[in-house]
Amino acid sequence: MEEKKMAGYPKKDSKNGTYYFVLEAGKDTSGKRKRVKRSGFKKINEAKAAMAELMLELKKGNSPIEKEMSVHDYLNFWLDNYAKTNTKPKTFAEYEKIIKTHIQPSLGKINLYALTSIRVQQYYAEKLEVLSSQSVLHHHRVLTKALNDAVDWEFLSRNVAKKAKPPKPLKREMKTLCADQLNILVETAKEVTPIYFPIIYTAGHTGMRKSELMGLSWENVDLKNSRLYVRQTITEANGKYFINKRPKNGIARGIKLTVENTKLLMNLKVQNDELRNALGETYNPLNLVFCNSAGNIMAPSEITRALKRALKVANLPDIRFHDVRHSHATILLQAGIHPKIVSERLGHSKVGITLDLYSHVTATIQDQAVTALNEVLN
């Protein structure tokens, strides 16, 4: 019986119903025999495949000792030795959350060397029951990167995540408001959520991203010339805020303000200065244009909640905060504004991105083009 086990025949663990195998791995420096055990396989065929691969490695003379590491331990190693020093703080926080909240609880007990493409595929299927396809795709990217590094560091000979098939995210339908609806929205927001009204208003008048609005400081607002400058963003992950001095695409941009948006910001600046004079520098220490009633960073969830409340009261279509940005761009393009100008306001690196993203406006632009041609050509 012992000889059969040592030959690597997979066995079923009576405690949890999974399969395992044990192989001879030579002798240590004292001459004692070493055994390598792999466990946690859901199917016997998975155990057999891993056993065959390990036997091949042993025949090549490759020691599996450095591979006696669980997926849980390896991912901790990867977070400490790669992610923490090679990614931005917010990115690290997101990676850490995905790994500790999802991947480790599901795959952590499996030996790193015993992880299979099938088990990774099963993980994706499990997560699709509670998460969106976009979220699961992000998990795939994190796990693939971590296992790529395991190959580079010679913990593994191959990356099993590369053969797993992540879900294809469904393209989210863009919802936009027309100019009249946007006007109704901001009028309603002023009544039902006055603290968040200025950020919703400015989003509609500038097309800025939520993170850009959250990070906008008074140093980057030129009220005299009706311009603001996007030079930093504030994002949130795992309950922590991260200030990024480089905006998305790494390029700062200037945005010309409408007359009414300039007036609104002038009034907001007066209110901010009065509160700072009364409460001291502890109020709004980051000198943010948009802050909550305590002078602190506006929580992204609270901004979204305020928008949803205003939409509901105004009986308008339910849209995301990011769709206010889309509405801004759509209104400009439908008004015949050159896509290059719209692209610059939005902060797209190339005008082609703008044209691809707002292809639904193409028909309107075509109609305008033909109308112009009808006027000048016989």
Order of alpha helices (4+ residues) and beta strands (2+ residues): alpha-beta-beta-beta-alpha-alpha-alpha-alpha-alpha-alpha-alpha-alpha-alpha-beta-beta-beta-beta-beta-alpha-alpha-alpha-alpha-alpha-alpha
